[in-house]
Amino acid sequence: MKIKNIILTKIFDSRGEPTLEVTLIAYDGTRGVAQVPSGKSRGSNEASVVPFDHAKRALAGFMPIMRRMNFASPMVFDKFLIARDATPDKHRLGGNLMLGLSFAFARAMAAEKKQELWELLEEYYFSTKSMASRPARPMIFSNLINGGVHAATNLAIQEYIAVAKPIGTPTEMVASVIELYREVGNAVRRRTKLRRLPLGDEGGYAIDFQSNIVPLEIIAASIKKLRFDNTFSLAIDAAASEFFKNNKYYFEDKQLSSAELAEVYGSYFHRIPSLMSVEDPCSENDAKGFGLVHARLSDAWIIGDDLTVTNADRIARYIDDGLITGVIIKPNQIGTLSETCEAIATAQKRGARVIVSHRSGETEDTAIIHIAKACAADAVKIGAPAHERLSKFNEYIRIFS
């Protein structure tokens, strides 16, 4: 495919922060548009994010070269971008610009081939995966109560998540998430006497609680009240790097060691039987802590995010070392579609769970739903069913129905 023009536009994410929209136009008139999320809780090993003006200058610098080339596939295009940047953290072009270009190119090529984006991704990246081993559709991880850096509250744990199992139709799954979200809101209002509840960065309710386990108890009670016991499990994203300082975890006015924090998680899983998964239970620099949590919670999903940053090498290392059993996949952590799919394939080859995820600073772009379908992900992490994230819930219904 030959590229005629690329238009770079400054837009604003769900937090009101500036981010990028890329429109790529091919010579045959097909086009692809991609919006890049930003994210607030970021791992230190993620691809660099550059300001809009930097991205614009960088694009102008190699646009004439791109116009002279004919890219045969998304992989060829991404290899060109990676070679052009030639830095480990993608600071020359910016991981955000590279991702926008990568996704816009894939969408334009899908349009040229009259395919859905997920069909193109499946053809180029996941065609060798056994169809028999694929789940019918992924679970939905929906963040109903926000804490950590996603909300101005006293909660150290960043996300309290309802996990919708793939039961019933996609429309029924999404409807149940929305119903549970509303019931959790009603339960929180009854406790606080607040008529309007503040929301965090991902649309979840954001207030102070007596302790970090109370939100889990509220969501579990709401599930029981709605008779959704067979429909939902629970998960948490601790994002523990955010409360790790001086080799201690500052948690509920205590300074805990890795072993002590692992015991806290153990008590949560004991008290909340439907709790199935913990993401980033320890700091990204505390590999030993991940091992302790994994040993303590042998039946749980132990998920890496800041630890693994959608990087195939890091994913391989930490799965092989027995520290995690699954990974979060965020395309803008690594910077191109091809590297994202390589990270997924690396995890799946090792039998690890794959959760394709949004970011805290989201847009209405629905690419993560297409990635989840193409790779047959175990789950897709969307956030609360509100505001710009509704586009992702709607896309889930559309392409999985």
N, C-alpha and C positions, 0 to 999 in steps of 0.2 A: 504494500500500500504506500502511495506517495502522499506526502503531507503538503497541502497548499498553504495553510495558515493555522496559527495557534493564537487564541485570544485569552489573555490572563486577566481575571477580574478579582478585585478585592470584595469579599463578602464577609458576613459576620456569623459566627457560630452560635450555639445555644446559650453561651455565657456572654454574648455580646463582644467577643474578642475577634479581631480580624483574622481571616483565613483566606484560602484561595479557591477559586473556581476556574477550571481549565476547560476551554472549548477547542477541540481539535477538528479541523476541517480537511478532508481529503480532496484530491483533485477530481474525483468522480462525484463530489457533492455530499457524500456521507459525512456524518459528524458524530463525535462523542463528547459528552460533557461529564465532568467529574468534580465533585466538591470534596475538599480535604478537611477532615476533623482535626481539632488541635489537641485536646487532652490537657488535664491539669495535673494529675498524679502521674509523673513520668519517671521511668527508670533511667538511670544515669548512662546506660549503654544504648539508648535509643538513637535513631538517626536524627541529625540536626534539623531544627526548624528555623528557616530564615524569614526575615521580614518581607513584605510584599515588594518593596522597591528593590531589594537584593534579588528576589526571584525574577523580577521583570528584567533587570540588567543581565542576569545569567542567561535567561531565555534568549534575549536579543543577541547574545554573544555566539550562540550556536544554531540559531534559527536558519541562517543561510545554508549551513552544512546539511541540516535535516531536509531542507527542500530539495536538495540534489540527490537524496538517497531514496531507495525503494525498500521498505521493510517488509519481509516476507511473513513475519509472525510476531506475536507479542514478545516472545523471548529475544528475538533479534533486536527489537526496539529497546527493550530493557537493558540488554548488553551494551548497546550504544550509550544509553544514559549513564550506566555504571562506569564505563570506560571514560566518558567525558568528565565525570566528577572525579574519579580516581582518588578518593579519600576514604578512609575506614568509616568515618561518621557522616559522610555525605554533606560536609559543610560547604563545599564549593558551589554546588547547585542547590542544595537544600533537600532533605528527604521529603519535605512537604511538596515542593515543586515536582520532584521526580515522581512521587506517587500520583499527583494529579495528572501528569503527562502519561504515566503508565496506564492508569485506568481510562483516561480519555481515549487513548489509542485503542485499547481493547474494546471499548464500546463502539468506536468508529468501525473497527474491523468486524465486530459482530453485526453491525448494521449493514455493512457491505455484503456479508455472507447471509443476511436475512436470518440471523440467529438471535436468541436471547443471550445475554451476557453469560449466564451460567453454562449454556451449551458450548460457547466458545471456550470457556475455562476448562470444562470437562474434556473437550476435544484435545486441547493443547497440553494440559497439565495432569489430568487424572484419568485418561482413557484406559490405562492398564490396570486400574483398580477393579477388583472383582465385584461385579454387580450383586452377587449373592451375599456379600458381606456387608452391604450398605443398609443402614437403618432407613426406614421409610421416610422419615423426616427428623430433624433435630429437636431436642428439647428446647424450651425457651427459658432463659435465665432473665428474670425481670427484677430489677432493684427497686424495692418498695419503700425502704427506709434508708436514708443517706446519713453518713457520719464522716469521720476523718476530714480530709481536706475538701470533700465535696459539700460540706455543710458547716455552718457556724454553730456547732453543738458540742456537747461534752463527750460525745462518743469517739473512742479511738478507732473502732472498727469502721471501715469505710462504707461497706455495702451489706445490706440485709436482703437476701434474694429469695424470691419464690421461683421454684423450678417446675415449670409446666411439662408434664410428661406427654409424649405423642399419643394421646388417647382421644378418640373421636376425630372429627374433622378439624382442619386448621382453623376454620371459623369458630368452632366450638372451643378450641384451645385458647384462642385470643380472647374470646368473650369471657372465659373463665378467669383469665389474668386480669381483665378489666374489672370484673365483679369482685375479685379478691382485693385488688387495689383500692376500690371504693370502701369495702368492708374494713380493711385495715385503717383507712382514714377515719371512718366512723368510730372505730375502737379507740384510736388515738384522741379523737375529739372528746369522747366520753371520759377519758382519763384526765385530759388537760382542761376541759371546759372551753377550749378555744373554738371559735366558729370558723375561722380561716387558718389553715395550717400552712406554715412556710414550707417551701420546697427546696431541695438541694439541687446541685448541678445536673443530676441525672433524673430529676422529676420525682424522686422519692420524698417522703415526708421527712422534715428536718427540724426536730425539737430535742431538748434535753431529756434524758431518761435516768432512772436511778442507777442503772448499771448497764454494761454492754450486752448482757444476755436478755434484758427485758424486750427489746425489739423482736428477737426470735420468739419469745413467748407470746407476744401479741400476734405475730403472723401465724404461728402454730394454732393459737386459739381461734383466729379468724377462719383458717382452713377447716378446723373441726366444726365451727358454727355453720359454715356453708356446705358441710358434708363433702368436702373436696379431698378427703384423706387419701383416696386412691389416685387423685389427679395431680397432686403437688408434693414435691419434696422441698427442702430448704438448703440454702448455701450461704456462705459468707465470703466476702473479699476483705481480708484484714488490712491489706496494703501496709504491712508492718514496717516497711522502710520509713514511713512517715512518723512513727513514734519510737524509732530506734535512735538512741544517742549515747555516745560514750560507752558502747558495748552493753547497754542495758535497754530494756523495753519499758517506756514510761506509760503505764497502763493502770488507769483508775487510781491515781495517787500512789502507785507502787512502782518500784524499779525492779523489774523481773529479769532473770536470766533466760536463756533459750529454753532450758529444761523446765523452768517454772511456767513459762508461757505455754509450752507444749501441754503441761498439766491443766492449764486453764482451758485450752481447746478440748482436751479430753473430757473435762467436766461438762462442757457445752454439749458435746456429742452424746454424753450419757443422759443429760437432762432433757435433750430435745431429740428423740429417736428418729425424727424425719430429717435431721440434718445430715447431708450426704457429702458435702464438698467444702473445702476451705482453700481459698486462693491467697497466694503470698502470705502465708502464716508467719513468715520471718522476713528479716531484711534481705535485700538483694545481695548483701555482702556476708550473709550468715548461712553458708551452705550447711554447716554442721547442724544449725537449728532446723533446717528443712528435714535433715535426716532424723532428728529426734522426733519431729512431728509425725513423719511417715511411720516411724517405729511405733509411736503411741497410738496412731489412728490407722491401723493396717487395712481396714475395710473402706476407708474414706477416699474420695478423690483429693489428692494433694496437687494443687494447680500452680504452675509457675507463670508469672506475668513480668514483673520488674526483674525477676531472676533470669528470664529467658528471652524477653524482648523480641519475639518472633524471629529469632536468629537460629538458623539450622544448626550451627556448630554448638551453640550454648544448649539448645534443646537436646541434641544428641548426648552431650556430656552429662547433663543433669539427670536425664532418664537412665543412661547407662550406669551412673553412679548410685542409682536407687533413691534419689532425693525427691522425685516427683512422679506422679502417675498421669499427668495431663498438662496441657498448655493452653494459655490464652493466645489467640492469634489476632493481632491488631496491625493491619497493613502499614499504617504510618509509623510504626516502630522501626520498620526495616527499610521502607522507602520505595520498593517497586513491587508490582504484582508477581513477577517471576520469583523473587526472593520470598515473598509471602507463601507462595505455593510450594516452594522447596521446603520451607519450615513445616508446613502441614504434612507433606510427604514424609519428612524425617520423623515426625512424631508418630504418624500412623504406621510406619514401617516397624516401629518399636512397640506397637500395641498400646500407645498412650491415647488418652482422651483428647479430643480437639474441640475447643470452644472458640468459635469465631465471634469477635467482640467489637462493639462500638467504642467510643471514647467519651470522656466527660464533656468535652467541648464538641458537640455533634452538629451535623448538618442534616438535611433531608435526603442525602445520598443513600441509596439502598444497596450498594455494591456488596456489603458484608453478607446479605441474605443470599445473593447469587454465589458467592464463594462457598457458603455453607452448603448449598445444594450441590454445587459442582464436586466438592470433595467428600460429600456425605459426612459432614461434621456430626459429632455427638450432640452438640448444642450450639445455639446462637445466643449471644448475650446482648440484649437490646436496651435495657433500662426500664424505667416506669412507662406505662402506656399513656403518655401525655405529650403534648406539644409536638416538636419536630420528630420525636421517636415514633409517633403514630404511623409515619410513612413506612417505617421498617416493619411494623406489625402488619400493615396492609399488604406490603410486598410479600411477606411470609405467607399470608393467606393466598395471594394470587399465584405464586409459583409452586406452592406445595399442594394446591387443590387439584 
